[in-house]
Amino acid sequence: MATSMSTFGLGLGYTGQLPFRPVTGETGRKQLRMAVVRAEGGGGGINPEIRKNEEKVVDSVVVTELSKNITPYCRCWRSGTFPLCDGSHMKHNKANGDNVGPLLLKKQ
């Protein structure tokens, strides 16, 4: 199993499971490789300094060509439907005192 680590602008990293395409190993048999990823941040929170005075940080973007009126994108890295938001941030926020929320794309 492979491990992947990405660093973001605020000194945060994300590690977790990301599927890779099957590859052929030395034995000639196909193998499925995965990266193990999980969110990392100081004190269990994902959002260490952005708009901490708000209950939940949510941004909206107006786009003219969307199939739905509102499409929520995950920013907590815990969604089971990533990259779409499934509300997992609510449990995370309660457990860690964080205030991360989704990015909302709104159809104009």
Protein Blocks (a to p, Z undefined) as FASTA:
>chain_A
ZZdddddfkopacdddddddddddfkopacddddddddddehhiablmgoklbmbdcddd
ddfbdfbfbdcddfklpafkbcbdehlmmmmmmmnopabdcdddddZZ
